[in-house]
Amino acid sequence: MDKVTIEKIEFKGWKNCVRISNGIIELIATTDVGPRIISFGFLDGPNEFAVFDEQAGMIGGDEWRIYGGHRLWHSPEKAVRTYSPDNTPIEMIEEDGKVILRQPTESLTGITKEIELEMSPDEPKLSVVHRITNDNLWAVDLAPWALSVMAPGGTAVVPQPEYAEENGFAPNRSVSVWPYASMGDDRINWGHDYIMLKQDTMAKGPFKFGLNADSNWCAYANNGHLFVKLFDYIDEALYPDYEASVECYTNDRMLELETLGPLVYLEPGAVIEHPEGWVLLKGIEHPQGEKDIKENIQPEINRILRG
């Protein structure tokens, strides 16, 4: 069994990063800004995440920067609350084999964010628990929102809600489309059982959709790898953006694979958690349609869900 190692390294100009590895996969998070998981992938393999070189290593300043990698936000999206800069150092706590990345309370929102990481000792799996604390003196309506900025060239796969025979006369899905997105965009495939969104480096303009995805997973296929996100969909809960539990955004540089928790009325001092499970698979060919997903991806997902 491979042992999980935790060490301090420099990465792309950020001098104070933590690297976690089990000999199969590795994760790198910077503590100079964030919380941000800036790299994730197989050992000696490509970064599954995009990192924007013009912002790599930058710290400080009052402007929000995307940087790349994986981050935690709170929905609904608003200019001030969403784009609160995270350009200052964060606290890194190591305890019982877990790493906790904790941001100072945001001065603009009164919200504190942290991400807890625990890597499997012998499989390409990672537990990622997102926590939001309301440090205001008043309650706040919000939903936790976990965004992964994926490297270019891949395709996102989001399963649609299944058809229920006993309720065949009622709609079973809610699709959100942002004002700048055309439903006829060549990057999107509105399939019967899955929605596929391609990242295209030659595309003009962004595209974004959301879905009430209730199958507890979404994925991104790229370079023969499949990055799988597992999450908990809660029936009867109220989700943001017209009931979206999964959202995908893309432009010519990257694709964001996003999961959201339900909207809550978070009282002062209260904490909300949004867990994800990350699994990274090899040997998954880029899907060209739903047939490829059903034959090559869904069986792997079923195996993962069975544990």
C-alpha positions in Angstrom: 0.0 0.0 0.0 1.3 3.4 -0.9 1.7 5.9 1.8 0.2 9.4 1.5 3.0 12.0 1.7 2.5 15.7 2.4 5.3 18.2 1.7 6.0 21.8 1.0 7.0 22.8 -2.6 7.2 25.7 -4.9 4.9 25.7 -8.0 4.7 28.1 -10.9 6.1 31.0 -8.8 4.0 30.4 -5.7 6.6 29.6 -3.1 4.4 28.1 -0.4 2.5 25.2 -1.8 1.5 21.9 -0.3 1.9 18.7 -2.3 -0.1 15.6 -1.4 0.6 12.3 -3.1 -0.1 8.6 -2.7 2.3 7.5 -5.4 -0.6 7.3 -7.9 -2.0 10.8 -8.0 -0.8 14.1 -6.7 -2.4 17.4 -5.7 -0.8 20.8 -5.3 -2.5 23.6 -3.4 -1.0 27.1 -2.9 -1.1 28.8 0.5 0.0 32.1 -0.9 -3.5 32.8 -2.1 -6.8 30.9 -2.0 -7.9 28.5 -1.0 -6.9 27.1 -4.4 -6.1 23.6 -5.5 -3.9 24.6 -8.4 -2.9 21.1 -9.8 -4.3 17.6 -9.7 -3.4 14.6 -11.8 -1.6 11.3 -12.1 2.0 11.3 -10.9 4.2 12.5 -13.7 1.1 13.2 -15.8 -0.5 16.4 -17.0 -2.3 18.8 -14.8 -6.0 18.1 -15.2 -6.7 21.7 -14.3 -5.9 24.8 -16.3 -3.5 27.4 -14.8 -3.2 30.8 -16.5 0.5 31.5 -16.9 0.0 35.3 -16.9 -1.4 35.0 -13.3 0.8 32.2 -12.0 2.8 33.2 -8.9 0.9 36.4 -8.4 -0.1 37.5 -4.9 -1.7 40.6 -3.4 -3.8 43.3 -5.1 -7.5 44.2 -5.0 -8.6 42.6 -8.2 -10.1 39.1 -8.4 -8.1 36.7 -10.5 -9.1 33.3 -11.8 -5.6 31.8 -11.5 -7.0 28.4 -12.5 -7.3 25.2 -10.6 -10.2 24.5 -8.1 -11.9 27.1 -5.9 -14.8 27.6 -3.6 -17.5 30.3 -4.1 -20.9 30.9 -2.7 -24.0 31.4 -5.0 -26.0 33.3 -6.2 -23.4 35.0 -8.4 -23.2 38.7 -7.6 -20.4 41.2 -8.4 -19.3 41.9 -4.9 -19.9 38.7 -3.0 -18.7 36.4 -5.8 -15.6 38.2 -7.0 -14.2 39.0 -3.5 -10.4 38.8 -4.0 -8.6 35.8 -2.6 -5.1 37.1 -3.1 -3.7 36.9 0.4 -2.1 34.0 2.3 -4.2 31.3 3.9 -3.8 28.9 6.8 -2.8 25.3 6.2 -3.6 22.8 8.9 -2.5 19.2 8.8 -4.2 16.8 11.2 -4.9 13.0 11.1 -3.7 12.7 7.5 -6.0 15.5 6.3 -5.0 19.0 5.0 -7.3 21.9 5.7 -6.9 25.1 3.7 -8.6 28.0 5.5 -9.1 31.5 4.2 -9.3 34.6 6.4 -12.8 35.9 6.7 -13.7 37.9 3.5 -13.8 41.5 4.5 -16.4 42.3 1.8 -18.8 39.4 2.7 -18.1 38.3 6.2 -17.9 34.7 4.9 -15.0 32.3 5.7 -14.1 29.5 3.3 -12.1 26.4 3.9 -11.4 23.2 1.9 -10.5 19.9 3.6 -8.5 17.3 1.6 -8.0 13.6 2.3 -6.4 11.4 -0.2 -6.9 7.6 -0.5 -3.8 5.7 0.4 -3.9 3.3 -2.5 -6.4 4.5 -5.2 -6.7 7.6 -7.5 -9.4 9.1 -5.2 -9.7 12.2 -3.1 -12.2 13.5 -0.6 -12.8 17.3 -0.9 -15.0 18.9 1.7 -15.9 22.5 1.2 -17.0 24.5 4.2 -18.5 28.0 4.4 -18.9 29.8 7.8 -21.1 32.9 8.2 -19.1 35.2 10.4 -21.5 38.1 10.1 -23.9 39.3 12.8 -26.8 38.5 10.4 -28.0 35.5 8.5 -27.1 35.1 4.8 -28.9 33.3 2.0 -26.3 31.3 0.0 -25.3 28.0 -1.6 -21.8 26.5 -1.6 -20.4 26.4 -5.1 -17.3 24.3 -6.1 -15.6 25.2 -9.4 -12.9 23.2 -11.2 -11.2 25.0 -14.0 -10.4 22.1 -16.4 -7.5 22.1 -19.0 -8.5 22.8 -22.6 -9.4 20.2 -25.1 -11.8 18.0 -23.2 -15.5 17.3 -23.0 -17.8 17.6 -19.9 -20.4 14.9 -19.4 -23.5 15.6 -17.3 -26.1 12.9 -16.8 -29.7 14.0 -17.2 -32.5 13.0 -14.7 -33.9 9.6 -15.6 -37.3 9.1 -17.1 -39.9 8.0 -14.5 -42.6 5.8 -16.1 -45.1 6.4 -13.3 -44.8 10.2 -13.9 -44.4 10.4 -17.6 -46.7 13.4 -18.1 -44.6 15.7 -15.8 -41.3 17.4 -16.7 -38.3 15.8 -15.1 -35.5 18.3 -15.7 -34.7 22.0 -15.4 -32.1 23.4 -17.8 -30.6 26.9 -17.2 -29.0 28.7 -20.1 -27.1 32.0 -19.5 -27.9 35.1 -21.6 -24.7 35.0 -23.6 -25.2 31.4 -24.6 -26.9 30.2 -27.8 -28.7 26.8 -27.4 -27.6 26.1 -31.0 -23.9 26.4 -30.1 -21.8 23.7 -31.8 -20.0 22.9 -28.4 -23.2 21.6 -26.8 -24.9 18.2 -27.4 -28.3 18.1 -25.8 -28.6 14.3 -25.7 -31.4 12.0 -24.4 -29.6 10.7 -21.4 -26.5 13.0 -21.1 -25.5 16.6 -21.9 -22.0 16.9 -23.5 -20.1 20.2 -23.6 -16.9 20.5 -25.5 -14.1 22.9 -24.8 -13.0 24.5 -28.1 -9.9 26.7 -28.2 -11.1 28.2 -31.4 -14.6 29.1 -30.2 -15.8 32.7 -30.1 -17.5 33.7 -26.9 -18.5 31.8 -23.7 -21.2 29.3 -23.1 -22.8 28.2 -19.8 -25.6 25.8 -18.8 -27.0 24.4 -15.6 -29.0 21.2 -14.8 -30.9 19.7 -11.9 -28.5 16.7 -12.2 -29.6 14.1 -9.7 -27.3 11.2 -10.5 -24.6 12.4 -8.0 -21.8 12.6 -10.6 -20.4 14.6 -13.5 -17.2 14.2 -15.4 -14.6 15.7 -17.8 -12.8 13.6 -20.4 -9.4 14.8 -21.7 -6.2 13.2 -22.9 -7.4 9.7 -22.3 -8.3 10.5 -18.7 -11.6 10.9 -17.0 -12.0 13.3 -14.0 -15.1 12.3 -12.1 -16.8 14.5 -9.5 -19.1 12.8 -7.0 -21.5 14.9 -5.0 -24.8 14.5 -3.0 -28.0 15.6 -4.7 -30.7 16.3 -2.2 -34.2 15.7 -3.3 -36.8 18.4 -2.5 -34.0 20.9 -1.7 -34.0 24.3 -3.4 -31.0 24.9 -5.6 -29.8 28.2 -7.2 -30.0 29.2 -10.9 -33.4 27.5 -11.6 -32.5 24.3 -9.6 -29.0 23.7 -10.9 -26.9 21.2 -9.0 -24.3 21.1 -11.8 -23.2 23.9 -14.0 -20.6 24.0 -16.9 -19.0 27.1 -18.3 -16.6 27.2 -21.2 -14.6 29.7 -23.3 -11.6 29.5 -25.6 -9.2 28.8 -22.7 -10.8 26.3 -20.4 -14.0 24.6 -19.1 -15.4 24.9 -15.6 -17.0 21.8 -14.1 -19.1 23.1 -11.2 -21.3 21.5 -8.5 -23.6 23.4 -6.1 -25.2 22.6 -2.8 -28.8 23.7 -1.9 -29.6 27.2 -0.9 -29.6 27.7 2.9 -30.4 30.5 5.3 -27.1 30.5 7.1 -27.4 31.9 10.6 -24.5 33.8 12.2 -21.7 31.4 13.2 -23.3 28.5 11.3 -21.4 26.3 8.9 -22.5 24.6 5.7 -20.6 21.7 4.1 -20.5 20.6 0.4 -18.5 17.4 -0.1 -17.1 16.2 -3.4 -15.3 13.0 -4.2 -12.7 13.1 -7.0 -11.8 10.0 -9.0 -9.3 10.0 -11.8 -9.3 7.2 -14.4 -7.0 6.2 -17.2 -7.8 4.7 -20.6 -11.0 6.5 -21.2 -11.4 7.5 -24.9 -12.8 10.9 -25.7 -16.6 10.3 -26.1 -18.0 11.2 -29.5 -21.6 10.7 -28.5 -24.0 9.0 -26.0 -23.1 5.5 -27.3 -19.5 6.1 -26.1 -20.7 7.3 -22.7 -23.0 4.3 -22.2 -20.3 1.8 -23.3 -17.1 3.3 -21.9 -17.9 5.8 -19.1 -21.2 4.8 -17.4 -19.9 1.3 -16.5 -16.9 2.9 -14.8 -19.2 5.3 -13.0 -21.4 2.4 -11.8 -18.4 0.7 -10.4 -17.3 3.8 -8.6 -20.8 4.4 -7.1 -20.9 0.8 -5.9 -17.8 1.5 -4.0 
